[in-house]
Amino acid sequence: MLIPIMQEDKRAGEATRKGFYVYNDKRKASSDPEIKKFVQKAREVSGVNVDPKLMKLSDKDIVEMVFFPMVNDACRVLAEGIAVKASVLLWSEQNLGYKIYFLVTLSSNVILLM
C-alpha cells in the first residue's frame, strides 16, 4: 500500500528526485522526513497498527534481524557446495540504502565490514 500512495505523489526515486529519499543535483540521496507521512497514511489505509514492542527494538536488535539471515544464507550456500571458491564476497545494497560487505570463508568464519 505504501508504494501506490507514494506514486500518487509522483515519488519515483532518482527520476523524480524523490522517493524514499530526496536526491540533489548530483543524484546523492539523503533522508526525507516527509516519508513518515506516507508511511502513516499507508498504515491508516491498510488498517495496520504498530506493535509497541517493535518500536522499542534497539539498533543492535534491528541489525541482527536484518543481517544474520544474510550471513546464514551465505553459510548455507557454502555448505551446500553452491559456492566453489574458498571465500565468497557478498554484498547487499538493495533496500538498505548503503552497502554492507561480509566475507564468508569455507570454515564458516564471518567477517562483517560495514
C-alpha positions as a Markdown table, in Angstrom:
| # | Residue | x | y | z |
|---|---|---|---|---|
| 1 | Met | 0.0 | 0.0 | 0.0 |
| 2 | Leu | 2.9 | 2.4 | 0.6 |
| 3 | Ile | 4.2 | 2.3 | -3.0 |
| 4 | Pro | 0.9 | 3.3 | -4.6 |
| 5 | Ile | 0.5 | 6.2 | -2.1 |
| 6 | Met | 4.0 | 7.4 | -3.0 |
| 7 | Gln | 3.3 | 7.0 | -6.7 |
| 8 | Glu | 0.2 | 9.3 | -6.3 |
| 9 | Asp | 2.7 | 12.0 | -5.1 |
| 10 | Lys | 4.9 | 11.2 | -8.1 |
| 11 | Arg | 7.7 | 9.7 | -6.0 |
| 12 | Ala | 9.6 | 7.5 | -8.4 |
| 13 | Gly | 13.1 | 7.7 | -6.9 |
| 14 | Glu | 16.0 | 9.3 | -8.7 |
| 15 | Ala | 13.9 | 10.0 | -11.8 |
| 16 | Thr | 11.8 | 12.5 | -9.9 |
| 17 | Arg | 14.4 | 13.4 | -7.3 |
| 18 | Lys | 12.2 | 12.0 | -4.6 |
| 19 | Gly | 11.1 | 8.6 | -3.4 |
| 20 | Phe | 12.1 | 7.1 | -0.1 |
| 21 | Tyr | 14.9 | 9.6 | -0.2 |
| 22 | Val | 15.3 | 13.0 | -1.8 |
| 23 | Tyr | 18.1 | 13.5 | -4.4 |
| 24 | Asn | 20.2 | 16.5 | -5.1 |
| 25 | Asp | 21.5 | 17.7 | -8.5 |
| 26 | Lys | 24.4 | 15.2 | -8.2 |
| 27 | Arg | 22.0 | 12.3 | -7.6 |
| 28 | Lys | 23.1 | 12.0 | -4.0 |
| 29 | Ala | 20.4 | 10.6 | -1.7 |
| 30 | Ser | 19.5 | 12.0 | 1.7 |
| 31 | Ser | 16.8 | 11.2 | 4.2 |
| 32 | Asp | 13.4 | 12.6 | 3.5 |
| 33 | Pro | 11.5 | 13.5 | 6.7 |
| 34 | Glu | 8.2 | 13.6 | 4.6 |
| 35 | Ile | 8.3 | 9.8 | 4.1 |
| 36 | Lys | 6.9 | 9.4 | 7.6 |
| 37 | Lys | 3.6 | 10.9 | 6.5 |
| 38 | Phe | 3.3 | 8.4 | 3.6 |
| 39 | Val | 4.1 | 5.5 | 6.0 |
| 40 | Gln | 1.4 | 6.7 | 8.4 |
| 41 | Lys | -1.1 | 7.1 | 5.6 |
| 42 | Ala | -0.4 | 3.6 | 4.3 |
| 43 | Arg | -0.9 | 2.2 | 7.8 |
| 44 | Glu | -4.2 | 4.0 | 8.1 |
| 45 | Val | -5.5 | 2.9 | 4.7 |
| 46 | Ser | -4.5 | -0.7 | 5.3 |
| 47 | Gly | -5.6 | -0.8 | 9.0 |
| 48 | Val | -2.1 | -1.8 | 10.2 |
| 49 | Asn | -1.2 | -0.9 | 13.8 |
| 50 | Val | 2.4 | -0.7 | 15.0 |
| 51 | Asp | 3.2 | -3.2 | 17.7 |
| 52 | Pro | 4.6 | -1.2 | 20.6 |
| 53 | Lys | 7.2 | -3.9 | 21.2 |
| 54 | Leu | 8.7 | -3.3 | 17.8 |
| 55 | Met | 9.1 | 0.4 | 18.5 |
| 56 | Lys | 11.4 | -0.5 | 21.4 |
| 57 | Leu | 13.9 | -2.5 | 19.4 |
| 58 | Ser | 17.5 | -1.4 | 19.7 |
| 59 | Asp | 19.7 | -0.7 | 16.8 |
| 60 | Lys | 21.6 | -3.9 | 17.6 |
| 61 | Asp | 18.4 | -5.9 | 17.5 |
| 62 | Ile | 17.5 | -4.5 | 14.1 |
| 63 | Val | 21.0 | -5.1 | 12.7 |
| 64 | Glu | 20.8 | -8.7 | 13.9 |
| 65 | Met | 17.3 | -9.3 | 12.4 |
| 66 | Val | 18.5 | -7.9 | 9.0 |
| 67 | Phe | 22.0 | -9.2 | 8.6 |
| 68 | Phe | 22.1 | -12.6 | 10.4 |
| 69 | Pro | 19.7 | -14.2 | 7.8 |
| 70 | Met | 22.0 | -13.0 | 5.0 |
| 71 | Val | 25.1 | -14.4 | 6.8 |
| 72 | Asn | 23.2 | -17.7 | 7.4 |
| 73 | Asp | 22.3 | -17.9 | 3.7 |
| 74 | Ala | 25.9 | -17.3 | 2.7 |
| 75 | Cys | 27.0 | -20.1 | 5.0 |
| 76 | Arg | 24.3 | -22.4 | 3.6 |
| 77 | Val | 25.4 | -21.7 | 0.1 |
| 78 | Leu | 28.9 | -22.7 | 1.0 |
| 79 | Ala | 27.8 | -25.8 | 2.9 |
| 80 | Glu | 25.7 | -27.0 | 0.0 |
| 81 | Gly | 28.6 | -26.6 | -2.4 |
| 82 | Ile | 26.8 | -23.9 | -4.4 |
| 83 | Ala | 29.9 | -21.6 | -4.0 |
| 84 | Val | 33.0 | -23.3 | -5.2 |
| 85 | Lys | 35.7 | -20.8 | -4.1 |
| 86 | Ala | 37.3 | -20.8 | -0.7 |
| 87 | Ser | 35.8 | -17.4 | 0.0 |
| 88 | Val | 32.8 | -15.6 | -1.2 |
| 89 | Leu | 32.4 | -11.8 | -1.1 |
| 90 | Leu | 28.7 | -10.9 | -0.8 |
| 91 | Trp | 27.1 | -7.6 | -0.6 |
| 92 | Ser | 23.6 | -6.3 | -0.4 |
| 93 | Glu | 22.6 | -2.8 | -1.3 |
| 94 | Gln | 19.0 | -3.2 | -2.3 |
| 95 | Asn | 16.6 | -1.8 | 0.2 |
| 96 | Leu | 19.3 | -1.0 | 2.7 |
| 97 | Gly | 20.4 | 2.4 | 1.4 |
| 98 | Tyr | 24.1 | 1.6 | 1.9 |
| 99 | Lys | 26.5 | -1.2 | 1.1 |
| 100 | Ile | 27.2 | -3.9 | 3.6 |
| 101 | Tyr | 30.1 | -6.3 | 2.8 |
| 102 | Phe | 30.8 | -9.5 | 4.5 |
| 103 | Leu | 33.3 | -12.3 | 3.8 |
| 104 | Val | 32.4 | -15.9 | 4.5 |
| 105 | Thr | 35.2 | -18.5 | 4.3 |
| 106 | Leu | 34.7 | -22.2 | 3.9 |
| 107 | Ser | 35.4 | -22.7 | 7.6 |
| 108 | Ser | 32.2 | -20.5 | 8.1 |
| 109 | Asn | 34.2 | -17.7 | 9.7 |
| 110 | Val | 32.3 | -14.5 | 9.1 |
| 111 | Ile | 33.9 | -11.1 | 8.9 |
| 112 | Leu | 31.3 | -8.3 | 8.7 |
| 113 | Leu | 32.6 | -5.0 | 7.3 |
| 114 | Met | 30.2 | -2.1 | 7.5 |
